[in-house]
Amino acid sequence: MSKFHSYLNTAAGIIKTYSGDLPLSVFLKSFFSANKKYGSKDRKQIAHICYCYFRLGKIIDRFSLNGNDEFLKQYMLAGLLVCTDKPDQILEAFAPDWNDKVHLPIEEKCIFLQDAGLPIEINNVFPWWEMLSNDIDYHQFCRSFFIQPDLFLRIRPGHQSNVIKKIADARISFSAKNGDALALPNLTKVDTIVSPDEEVVVQDYSSQRVSEFLKPVKDNYNRLVTIWDCCAASGGKSILAKDYLTNVDLTVSDIRQSILANLQSRFRRAGINRYKSFIADLAQRNIPADPSGYDLVICDVPCSGSGTWSRTPEQLYFWEENKLAHYTDLQKKITSNIIPFIKPGGYLLYITCSVFKKENEAIVEMIGEKFNLELLEMHVIKGYNERADTMFGALMRKDVEG
């Protein structure tokens, strides 16, 4: 019992100390590096308690806890119950009657906790229902916060049978999605089984499905396609575009030199040896892009990341609505500055990992009104029922007259 008390007390100390400025994973790594008494099993259990607590999101009014450790621990146990589907040692130690409920559906667990005096209501985890993009199932989206997303791989062309064999031989459970997507348990160490970037790309399932927007581009060009991935970040969508469109002339940019340096190594592993890159702050007008323009500009803009918060629930916990204006202002500036670099008849693929309408449909509407781009396709890529992220995409085309 003393061990479980230690786990709960340590997790409570972390939660009270953690301010949300760093990703929780980074904070935990630093904490455990400074406190080496915790073994691997201890670290895993303490981290699990923390993540389950943060998965309660806005159900918890963090400003009303007022240093009440017992109240905090009640919510930690509630988080364990709601987010766990197997008997849990800590629940058994502190609330054995709760542990009997782990196999129940999430909705029934919440009713049980409400009867126990805790206001655990699924839809309160994300209270901004009126701000959601079109066609999102609000209840199912809220429910997804209590479920750990899977790890997804995209098998690169020519490696299908070999990758499947390697994973099967390693006795790793997996499920195949549409196309070349595989879902694996979240903590799978794939780099010990397959070759990242060469054979597979670690890429969320919804992010892989961005390729569905590229079909009109592929159908329209039977020649080399010039592409500018203007917010390249880790480069996953550049590799996706290369694999899907095949015959491409690729340019990437990012605001950070460190990102482009990492991209160089990643592209080398992916076999992308001929490409252009430059550093650019796209919120400014002096962008050193090719003035002759591009057939396709991929713009995966900085955003709230709200569609990924089931992976990083601490971001939901600390999110305040007034932060949204920063991102929408940035998105308007970036899109306005890059659209002049689309060739006449060329395409803009606008992407976010947000569920907020102001970052999604509202920006597309602004682009259409300000630049008269034709909207070809626009929809939310729903990952909340797939143990995946939820994203948004819109494909627009510039008039052939420019």
C-alpha positions in Angstrom: 0.0 0.0 0.0 2.9 2.4 0.8 4.1 2.0 -2.8 0.7 3.1 -4.2 0.6 6.0 -1.7 4.0 7.0 -3.1 2.7 6.8 -6.7 -0.4 8.9 -5.9 1.6 11.5 -3.9 4.3 11.8 -6.5 1.8 12.3 -9.3 -0.1 14.9 -7.2 3.2 16.8 -6.7 3.9 16.7 -10.4 0.4 18.0 -11.2 0.7 20.8 -8.7 4.1 21.8 -10.0 3.5 21.5 -13.7 2.4 24.7 -15.4 1.8 23.6 -19.0 4.7 25.6 -20.4 6.4 22.5 -21.7 4.9 19.3 -23.1 4.0 17.0 -20.2 6.3 14.3 -21.7 9.3 16.7 -21.6 8.4 17.8 -18.0 8.1 14.1 -16.8 11.4 13.2 -18.5 13.2 16.1 -16.6 11.5 15.2 -13.4 12.5 11.5 -13.5 16.1 12.5 -14.6 16.3 14.6 -11.4 14.7 11.8 -9.3 16.5 8.6 -10.2 14.9 6.6 -7.4 12.0 5.7 -9.6 12.4 2.6 -11.7 10.9 2.0 -15.1 7.7 0.5 -13.7 7.3 3.4 -11.2 7.8 6.0 -13.9 5.2 4.4 -16.2 2.6 4.2 -13.4 3.2 7.8 -12.2 3.0 9.1 -15.8 -0.2 7.2 -16.4 -1.8 8.7 -13.3 -0.8 12.2 -14.5 -2.1 11.7 -18.1 -5.4 10.2 -16.9 -5.9 13.3 -14.6 -5.3 15.7 -17.5 -7.6 13.7 -19.7 -10.5 15.1 -17.6 -9.7 18.4 -19.3 -12.2 21.2 -18.5 -14.3 18.9 -16.2 -11.8 20.1 -13.6 -11.8 23.8 -12.6 -8.1 24.0 -11.9 -8.5 27.4 -10.2 -10.9 26.0 -7.6 -8.8 23.2 -6.3 -7.1 25.7 -3.9 -4.4 23.3 -2.8 -7.0 20.7 -1.6 -4.9 17.6 -2.0 -7.7 15.2 -1.1 -9.9 16.8 -3.8 -7.1 16.5 -6.3 -6.5 12.9 -5.5 -10.2 12.2 -6.0 -10.0 13.5 -9.5 -6.8 11.5 -10.1 -8.6 8.3 -9.1 -11.6 9.4 -11.2 -9.3 9.9 -14.2 -7.9 6.4 -13.7 -11.4 4.9 -13.6 -12.7 6.7 -16.7 -9.5 6.1 -18.8 -8.8 2.5 -17.8 -10.5 -0.6 -19.1 -8.6 -3.2 -17.0 -8.4 -3.7 -13.3 -5.9 -1.2 -11.8 -3.8 -1.7 -8.7 -4.1 1.9 -7.5 -7.9 1.9 -7.8 -8.0 -1.5 -6.0 -5.9 0.0 -3.2 -7.8 3.2 -2.7 -11.3 2.6 -4.2 -11.9 -1.1 -4.7 -15.6 -0.5 -5.5 -14.5 1.8 -8.3 -12.1 -0.8 -9.6 -15.1 -3.1 -10.1 -16.4 -0.6 -12.7 -13.5 -0.5 -15.1 -15.1 -2.7 -17.7 -18.2 -0.5 -18.0 -18.7 1.9 -20.9 -17.3 5.4 -20.3 -20.9 6.8 -20.0 -21.8 4.4 -17.2 -18.5 5.2 -15.4 -19.4 8.9 -15.4 -22.8 8.2 -14.0 -21.3 6.1 -11.3 -18.9 8.9 -10.4 -21.7 11.5 -10.4 -23.5 9.3 -7.9 -20.3 9.3 -5.9 -20.4 13.1 -5.8 -17.9 14.0 -8.5 -19.2 16.1 -11.4 -17.7 13.9 -14.2 -19.8 14.7 -17.3 -18.3 13.7 -20.7 -19.4 16.7 -22.6 -17.8 19.1 -20.0 -14.3 17.9 -21.0 -14.4 20.2 -24.0 -17.0 23.0 -23.4 -16.8 24.9 -26.7 -19.3 22.9 -28.6 -20.6 25.9 -30.5 -17.1 26.7 -31.8 -16.6 23.3 -33.5 -16.2 22.8 -37.2 -19.1 21.4 -39.2 -20.1 17.7 -38.9 -18.1 16.9 -35.8 -20.1 14.6 -33.4 -19.7 16.6 -30.2 -20.3 13.7 -27.8 -18.0 11.3 -29.6 -15.3 13.9 -29.9 -15.5 14.6 -26.1 -15.5 10.9 -25.4 -12.3 10.4 -27.4 -10.3 12.4 -24.8 -10.5 9.5 -22.4 -8.9 7.1 -24.9 -5.2 6.8 -25.7 -4.7 7.2 -29.4 -2.8 4.6 -31.4 0.6 4.8 -33.0 0.1 4.9 -36.8 2.5 3.9 -39.6 2.3 4.7 -43.2 4.0 2.0 -45.3 5.9 3.6 -48.1 5.6 2.3 -51.7 7.3 -1.0 -52.4 7.6 -2.0 -48.7 4.2 -3.5 -47.9 5.0 -7.2 -47.6 8.3 -6.7 -45.9 7.0 -4.3 -43.2 4.0 -6.6 -42.5 6.3 -9.6 -42.1 8.7 -7.7 -39.8 5.9 -6.5 -37.5 4.3 -10.0 -37.4 7.6 -11.6 -36.7 8.2 -9.2 -33.8 4.8 -10.4 -32.4 3.5 -6.8 -32.3 -0.3 -6.5 -32.5 -1.5 -4.3 -35.3 -4.5 -3.6 -37.4 -4.6 -2.5 -41.0 -6.5 0.7 -42.0 -7.4 1.7 -45.5 -4.5 2.0 -47.9 -1.1 1.6 -46.4 -1.9 2.6 -42.8 -1.2 0.4 -39.8 -2.4 1.0 -36.2 -0.1 -0.2 -33.4 -0.1 0.1 -29.6 1.0 3.6 -28.7 4.3 2.9 -27.0 5.6 0.5 -29.7 9.3 1.1 -30.4 9.0 0.8 -34.2 12.6 1.8 -34.9 13.7 -1.5 -33.5 11.5 -3.4 -36.0 11.4 -1.4 -39.2 13.4 1.5 -40.8 11.7 4.8 -40.1 11.3 7.1 -43.2 12.8 4.5 -45.5 10.2 1.7 -45.1 7.5 3.5 -43.0 6.6 7.0 -41.9 5.3 7.4 -38.3 2.3 9.5 -39.2 -1.2 9.8 -37.7 -3.9 8.1 -39.6 -5.8 11.4 -40.3 -2.6 13.0 -41.4 -2.1 10.2 -43.9 -5.6 10.8 -45.2 -4.6 14.3 -46.4 -3.5 12.5 -49.6 -7.2 12.2 -50.4 -7.2 15.9 -51.2 -4.5 15.5 -53.7 -6.4 13.4 -56.3 -7.4 16.4 -58.4 -3.8 17.5 -58.5 -2.7 14.1 -59.6 -5.4 13.9 -62.2 -4.6 17.3 -63.6 -0.8 17.0 -64.1 0.9 14.5 -66.3 4.3 16.2 -65.8 6.6 17.3 -63.1 4.6 19.0 -60.3 6.3 21.9 -58.4 5.4 21.8 -54.7 6.1 24.2 -51.9 5.5 22.7 -48.4 5.6 26.1 -46.8 5.2 25.1 -43.1 7.2 21.9 -43.5 7.8 21.1 -39.8 8.8 17.4 -39.5 8.3 16.9 -43.3 5.7 14.1 -43.1 3.4 15.7 -45.6 6.3 16.4 -48.0 7.1 12.7 -48.0 3.4 11.9 -48.4 3.1 14.2 -51.4 6.3 12.7 -53.0 5.0 9.1 -52.5 1.5 10.0 -53.8 2.3 12.3 -56.7 5.7 10.7 -57.5 7.0 13.1 -60.1 7.6 16.2 -58.0 10.0 19.2 -57.7 9.9 19.8 -53.9 10.6 23.0 -52.0 10.3 23.2 -48.2 10.4 26.1 -45.8 10.1 26.6 -42.0 10.7 29.5 -39.6 13.3 27.4 -37.7 16.7 26.5 -39.0 16.8 23.5 -36.6 13.7 22.0 -38.3 15.3 22.3 -41.8 18.4 20.6 -40.4 16.4 17.7 -39.1 14.5 17.5 -42.4 17.8 17.1 -44.2 18.5 13.9 -42.3 15.0 12.7 -42.6 14.8 13.3 -46.3 18.0 11.5 -46.8 16.6 8.4 -45.1 13.5 8.8 -47.2 15.5 8.9 -50.4 14.6 12.5 -51.2 17.9 13.9 -52.2 16.9 16.7 -54.6 14.9 19.5 -53.1 15.2 23.1 -52.2 14.8 24.7 -48.7 14.8 28.1 -47.1 14.0 29.7 -43.8 11.0 32.0 -43.8 8.7 33.8 -41.4 5.5 33.5 -43.5 3.8 36.1 -41.4 6.1 38.6 -43.0 6.0 39.7 -46.6 9.6 39.3 -47.7 9.4 35.5 -48.4 12.3 34.2 -50.5 10.1 31.7 -52.4 10.4 31.2 -56.2 8.7 34.2 -57.8 7.6 32.0 -60.8 5.4 30.1 -58.4 4.3 26.5 -57.6 1.7 24.1 -58.9 0.8 23.1 -55.4 1.4 24.9 -52.1 0.8 22.8 -49.0 0.0 25.0 -46.0 -0.2 23.1 -42.8 -0.5 26.2 -40.7 0.4 26.7 -37.0 -2.8 26.2 -35.1 -4.3 25.4 -31.7 -3.7 21.7 -32.2 -7.1 21.0 -30.7 -7.6 18.0 -32.9 -4.5 16.3 -31.3 -5.4 17.0 -27.6 -6.3 13.4 -26.9 -2.5 12.8 -27.4 -1.5 15.8 -25.4 -4.4 16.3 -22.9 -2.4 18.7 -20.8 -2.9 21.2 -23.6 -6.7 21.0 -23.3 -6.4 21.3 -19.5 -4.5 24.6 -19.7 -6.2 26.0 -22.8 -8.0 29.3 -22.6 -10.3 30.5 -25.3 -8.5 33.9 -25.7 -5.5 32.1 -27.1 -7.4 31.3 -30.3 -7.1 34.9 -31.7 -3.3 34.5 -31.9 -3.6 31.5 -34.2 -6.4 32.9 -36.4 -4.5 36.2 -36.9 -1.4 34.2 -37.8 -3.3 31.9 -40.3 -4.7 35.0 -42.1 -1.3 36.5 -42.5 0.4 33.3 -43.6 -2.3 32.4 -46.2 -2.4 36.0 -47.5 1.4 36.0 -48.0 1.8 32.6 -49.7 -1.2 32.7 -52.1 0.7 35.0 -54.6 3.2 32.2 -55.1 0.5 29.8 -56.5 0.8 29.5 -60.3 -2.4 30.3 -62.3 -4.4 27.1 -62.3 -2.4 25.9 -59.3 -3.6 24.6 -56.0 -3.6 25.5 -52.3 -4.0 22.7 -49.8 -4.9 24.3 -46.5 -4.5 22.0 -43.4 -4.9 22.3 -39.7 -5.0 19.9 -36.8 -7.7 22.0 -35.3 -11.4 21.4 -34.6 -12.3 25.1 -34.2 -14.4 26.6 -37.0 -12.5 29.9 -36.7 -9.3 28.2 -37.8 -10.9 26.1 -40.4 -14.0 27.1 -42.4 -13.7 30.7 -41.5 -10.1 30.9 -42.9 -11.2 29.2 -46.1 -14.1 31.6 -46.4 -11.7 34.5 -46.0 -9.4 33.1 -48.6 -12.2 32.7 -51.1 -13.5 36.2 -50.6 -10.1 37.9 -50.6 -8.3 36.0 -53.3 -11.2 34.5 -55.3 -9.8 30.9 -55.1 -12.2 28.2 -56.1 -13.0 25.8 -53.3 -12.9 22.2 -54.7 -13.2 20.2 -51.5 -13.3 20.9 -47.7 -14.0 18.7 -44.8 -13.0 17.5 -41.3 -10.9 14.4 -41.3 -12.6 12.7 -38.3 -10.1 10.7 -36.2 -12.0 10.8 -32.9 -13.6 7.4 -33.6 -10.4 5.9 -35.1 -8.1 6.4 -32.0 -6.5 9.1 -34.2 -6.2 12.9 -34.4 -8.9 15.0 -36.0 -7.8 17.3 -38.8 -9.2 19.7 -41.3 -8.4 20.1 -45.0 -9.4 22.3 -47.9 -8.2 22.2 -51.5 -8.6 25.4 -53.5 -7.6 26.3 -57.0 -6.4 29.6 -58.4 -8.0 30.9 -61.6 -6.1 30.0 -64.7 -6.0 33.7 -65.6 -4.1 34.3 -62.3 
